[in-house]
Amino acid sequence: MDSRARVVLDDADIGRAIRRIAHEIVEKARGSSSLILLGIPTRGVALAERIARAIESIEGSSVPVGSLDITLYRDDLRLRPARALETTSIPPGGIDGKVVVLVDDVLFSGRTVRAALDALNDLGRPASVRLAVLVDRGHRELPIRPDYVGKNLPTSVEEQVRVEVTEVDGVDRVAILEGA
């Protein structure tokens, strides 16, 4: 890990945050029967799968999990180098009439979530859409607020929040990189 990094959440902290988010989702949805979790690649997918396992341990029934690629819906495509498309995988039965919980690792400007909402619009009409994030670091540019947050981390704009998950990075931790 970079010498400028300060670890703010370790694997145990992340596990507790996932379990708390799962309980809050079930409570607000009054069960799990109408839920679908859609992770935003890359780390949002791993987090959505973990939340689904936690919900299954609470409710005793599985929750469909998919992934939602937002690459073509981003408003900064012309400003950044080309990106490879990720996978969009919608559970059988689609999203119509379901409570869709979008899952991402970090909420910053809100632009990724706006792109995800646009992508969802092309896939169907959910009953409602909610947002779960592991880290909310503030600095919103759009009027977007998460419904479920693992940890609020006030940061400066110059800092970078790095979320690492075992499924992708081989370790679970969240770190802040100073002046990145």
Contacts in CASP RR format, 6 or more apart in sequence:
PFRMAT RR
TARGET T0000
AUTHOR 0000-0000-0000
METHOD contacts of the structure
MODEL  1
MDSRARVVLDDADIGRAIRRIAHEIVEKARGSSSLILLGIPTRGVALAER
IARAIESIEGSSVPVGSLDITLYRDDLRLRPARALETTSIPPGGIDGKVV
VLVDDVLFSGRTVRAALDALNDLGRPASVRLAVLVDRGHRELPIRPDYVG
KNLPTSVEEQVRVEVTEVDGVDRVAILEGA
1 7 0 8 1.000
1 175 0 8 1.000
2 175 0 8 1.000
2 177 0 8 1.000
4 177 0 8 1.000
4 178 0 8 1.000
4 179 0 8 1.000
4 180 0 8 1.000
5 162 0 8 1.000
5 175 0 8 1.000
5 176 0 8 1.000
5 177 0 8 1.000
5 178 0 8 1.000
6 175 0 8 1.000
6 176 0 8 1.000
6 177 0 8 1.000
6 178 0 8 1.000
7 173 0 8 1.000
7 174 0 8 1.000
7 175 0 8 1.000
8 151 0 8 1.000
8 153 0 8 1.000
8 174 0 8 1.000
8 175 0 8 1.000
8 176 0 8 1.000
9 17 0 8 1.000
9 134 0 8 1.000
9 135 0 8 1.000
9 151 0 8 1.000
9 173 0 8 1.000
9 174 0 8 1.000
10 172 0 8 1.000
10 173 0 8 1.000
11 166 0 8 1.000
11 171 0 8 1.000
11 172 0 8 1.000
11 173 0 8 1.000
13 151 0 8 1.000
13 174 0 8 1.000
14 134 0 8 1.000
14 165 0 8 1.000
14 172 0 8 1.000
14 173 0 8 1.000
14 174 0 8 1.000
15 50 0 8 1.000
15 172 0 8 1.000
17 134 0 8 1.000
17 150 0 8 1.000
17 151 0 8 1.000
18 47 0 8 1.000
18 50 0 8 1.000
18 51 0 8 1.000
18 54 0 8 1.000
18 134 0 8 1.000
18 150 0 8 1.000
19 54 0 8 1.000
20 150 0 8 1.000
21 51 0 8 1.000
21 54 0 8 1.000
21 132 0 8 1.000
21 148 0 8 1.000
21 149 0 8 1.000
21 150 0 8 1.000
22 51 0 8 1.000
22 54 0 8 1.000
22 55 0 8 1.000
22 58 0 8 1.000
23 54 0 8 1.000
23 58 0 8 1.000
24 147 0 8 1.000
24 148 0 8 1.000
25 35 0 8 1.000
25 51 0 8 1.000
25 55 0 8 1.000
25 101 0 8 1.000
25 130 0 8 1.000
25 132 0 8 1.000
25 148 0 8 1.000
26 32 0 8 1.000
26 55 0 8 1.000
26 58 0 8 1.000
26 59 0 8 1.000
28 130 0 8 1.000
28 147 0 8 1.000
29 35 0 8 1.000
29 99 0 8 1.000
31 59 0 8 1.000
32 55 0 8 1.000
32 58 0 8 1.000
32 59 0 8 1.000
32 61 0 8 1.000
32 63 0 8 1.000
33 61 0 8 1.000
34 97 0 8 1.000
34 98 0 8 1.000
34 99 0 8 1.000
34 127 0 8 1.000
35 55 0 8 1.000
35 63 0 8 1.000
35 64 0 8 1.000
35 98 0 8 1.000
35 99 0 8 1.000
35 101 0 8 1.000
36 63 0 8 1.000
36 64 0 8 1.000
36 65 0 8 1.000
36 66 0 8 1.000
36 91 0 8 1.000
36 94 0 8 1.000
36 95 0 8 1.000
36 98 0 8 1.000
36 99 0 8 1.000
36 100 0 8 1.000
36 101 0 8 1.000
36 126 0 8 1.000
37 48 0 8 1.000
37 49 0 8 1.000
37 51 0 8 1.000
37 52 0 8 1.000
37 63 0 8 1.000
37 64 0 8 1.000
37 65 0 8 1.000
37 66 0 8 1.000
37 100 0 8 1.000
37 101 0 8 1.000
37 103 0 8 1.000
37 132 0 8 1.000
38 48 0 8 1.000
38 65 0 8 1.000
38 66 0 8 1.000
38 67 0 8 1.000
38 68 0 8 1.000
38 90 0 8 1.000
38 95 0 8 1.000
38 100 0 8 1.000
38 101 0 8 1.000
38 102 0 8 1.000
38 103 0 8 1.000
38 116 0 8 1.000
38 120 0 8 1.000
39 45 0 8 1.000
39 47 0 8 1.000
39 48 0 8 1.000
39 65 0 8 1.000
39 66 0 8 1.000
39 67 0 8 1.000
39 68 0 8 1.000
39 102 0 8 1.000
39 103 0 8 1.000
39 104 0 8 1.000
40 67 0 8 1.000
40 68 0 8 1.000
40 70 0 8 1.000
40 102 0 8 1.000
40 103 0 8 1.000
40 104 0 8 1.000
40 112 0 8 1.000
40 116 0 8 1.000
41 67 0 8 1.000
41 68 0 8 1.000
41 69 0 8 1.000
41 86 0 8 1.000
41 87 0 8 1.000
42 86 0 8 1.000
42 168 0 8 1.000
43 104 0 8 1.000
43 105 0 8 1.000
43 163 0 8 1.000
43 164 0 8 1.000
43 165 0 8 1.000
43 168 0 8 1.000
44 103 0 8 1.000
44 104 0 8 1.000
44 105 0 8 1.000
45 65 0 8 1.000
45 66 0 8 1.000
45 67 0 8 1.000
45 103 0 8 1.000
46 165 0 8 1.000
46 166 0 8 1.000
46 167 0 8 1.000
46 168 0 8 1.000
47 103 0 8 1.000
47 104 0 8 1.000
47 105 0 8 1.000
47 132 0 8 1.000
47 134 0 8 1.000
47 165 0 8 1.000
48 65 0 8 1.000
48 66 0 8 1.000
48 67 0 8 1.000
48 101 0 8 1.000
48 103 0 8 1.000
49 65 0 8 1.000
49 167 0 8 1.000
51 101 0 8 1.000
51 103 0 8 1.000
51 132 0 8 1.000
52 62 0 8 1.000
52 63 0 8 1.000
52 64 0 8 1.000
52 65 0 8 1.000
55 63 0 8 1.000
56 62 0 8 1.000
56 63 0 8 1.000
64 91 0 8 1.000
64 92 0 8 1.000
65 91 0 8 1.000
66 89 0 8 1.000
66 90 0 8 1.000
66 91 0 8 1.000
67 86 0 8 1.000
67 87 0 8 1.000
67 88 0 8 1.000
67 89 0 8 1.000
68 88 0 8 1.000
68 90 0 8 1.000
68 102 0 8 1.000
68 116 0 8 1.000
68 119 0 8 1.000
68 120 0 8 1.000
68 123 0 8 1.000
69 85 0 8 1.000
69 86 0 8 1.000
69 87 0 8 1.000
69 88 0 8 1.000
69 119 0 8 1.000
70 112 0 8 1.000
70 115 0 8 1.000
70 116 0 8 1.000
70 118 0 8 1.000
70 119 0 8 1.000
71 77 0 8 1.000
71 83 0 8 1.000
71 84 0 8 1.000
71 85 0 8 1.000
71 86 0 8 1.000
72 85 0 8 1.000
72 119 0 8 1.000
73 115 0 8 1.000
73 116 0 8 1.000
73 118 0 8 1.000
73 119 0 8 1.000
74 80 0 8 1.000
74 111 0 8 1.000
74 112 0 8 1.000
74 115 0 8 1.000
75 111 0 8 1.000
75 114 0 8 1.000
75 115 0 8 1.000
76 111 0 8 1.000
88 119 0 8 1.000
88 123 0 8 1.000
90 123 0 8 1.000
94 123 0 8 1.000
94 124 0 8 1.000
95 120 0 8 1.000
95 123 0 8 1.000
95 124 0 8 1.000
95 125 0 8 1.000
95 126 0 8 1.000
96 124 0 8 1.000
96 125 0 8 1.000
96 126 0 8 1.000
97 125 0 8 1.000
97 126 0 8 1.000
97 127 0 8 1.000
98 126 0 8 1.000
98 127 0 8 1.000
99 126 0 8 1.000
99 127 0 8 1.000
99 128 0 8 1.000
99 130 0 8 1.000
100 120 0 8 1.000
100 126 0 8 1.000
100 128 0 8 1.000
100 129 0 8 1.000
100 130 0 8 1.000
101 129 0 8 1.000
101 130 0 8 1.000
101 131 0 8 1.000
101 132 0 8 1.000
101 147 0 8 1.000
101 148 0 8 1.000
102 113 0 8 1.000
102 116 0 8 1.000
102 120 0 8 1.000
102 129 0 8 1.000
102 130 0 8 1.000
102 131 0 8 1.000
102 132 0 8 1.000
103 132 0 8 1.000
103 133 0 8 1.000
104 112 0 8 1.000
104 113 0 8 1.000
104 116 0 8 1.000
104 131 0 8 1.000
104 132 0 8 1.000
104 133 0 8 1.000
104 134 0 8 1.000
105 133 0 8 1.000
105 134 0 8 1.000
105 135 0 8 1.000
105 163 0 8 1.000
105 165 0 8 1.000
106 133 0 8 1.000
106 134 0 8 1.000
106 135 0 8 1.000
106 136 0 8 1.000
106 137 0 8 1.000
106 161 0 8 1.000
106 163 0 8 1.000
107 113 0 8 1.000
107 131 0 8 1.000
107 133 0 8 1.000
107 135 0 8 1.000
107 136 0 8 1.000
107 137 0 8 1.000
107 138 0 8 1.000
107 140 0 8 1.000
107 144 0 8 1.000
107 146 0 8 1.000
107 149 0 8 1.000
108 137 0 8 1.000
108 138 0 8 1.000
108 139 0 8 1.000
108 140 0 8 1.000
108 161 0 8 1.000
109 139 0 8 1.000
109 140 0 8 1.000
109 141 0 8 1.000
109 142 0 8 1.000
110 140 0 8 1.000
110 141 0 8 1.000
110 142 0 8 1.000
110 144 0 8 1.000
111 141 0 8 1.000
111 142 0 8 1.000
113 131 0 8 1.000
113 142 0 8 1.000
113 144 0 8 1.000
114 142 0 8 1.000
114 144 0 8 1.000
117 129 0 8 1.000
120 126 0 8 1.000
120 129 0 8 1.000
130 147 0 8 1.000
130 148 0 8 1.000
131 144 0 8 1.000
131 145 0 8 1.000
131 146 0 8 1.000
131 147 0 8 1.000
131 148 0 8 1.000
132 146 0 8 1.000
132 147 0 8 1.000
132 148 0 8 1.000
132 149 0 8 1.000
133 146 0 8 1.000
133 148 0 8 1.000
133 149 0 8 1.000
133 150 0 8 1.000
134 150 0 8 1.000
134 151 0 8 1.000
134 163 0 8 1.000
134 174 0 8 1.000
135 149 0 8 1.000
135 150 0 8 1.000
135 151 0 8 1.000
135 152 0 8 1.000
135 153 0 8 1.000
135 161 0 8 1.000
135 163 0 8 1.000
135 174 0 8 1.000
136 146 0 8 1.000
136 149 0 8 1.000
136 150 0 8 1.000
136 151 0 8 1.000
136 152 0 8 1.000
136 153 0 8 1.000
137 152 0 8 1.000
137 153 0 8 1.000
137 154 0 8 1.000
137 155 0 8 1.000
137 161 0 8 1.000
138 152 0 8 1.000
138 154 0 8 1.000
138 155 0 8 1.000
139 155 0 8 1.000
139 157 0 8 1.000
151 174 0 8 1.000
153 161 0 8 1.000
153 174 0 8 1.000
153 176 0 8 1.000
155 161 0 8 1.000
155 176 0 8 1.000
156 179 0 8 1.000
158 179 0 8 1.000
158 180 0 8 1.000
159 176 0 8 1.000
159 177 0 8 1.000
159 178 0 8 1.000
159 179 0 8 1.000
159 180 0 8 1.000
160 176 0 8 1.000
160 177 0 8 1.000
160 179 0 8 1.000
160 180 0 8 1.000
161 174 0 8 1.000
161 175 0 8 1.000
161 176 0 8 1.000
161 177 0 8 1.000
162 174 0 8 1.000
162 175 0 8 1.000
162 176 0 8 1.000
162 177 0 8 1.000
163 174 0 8 1.000
164 170 0 8 1.000
164 171 0 8 1.000
164 172 0 8 1.000
164 173 0 8 1.000
164 174 0 8 1.000
164 175 0 8 1.000
165 172 0 8 1.000
166 172 0 8 1.000
END
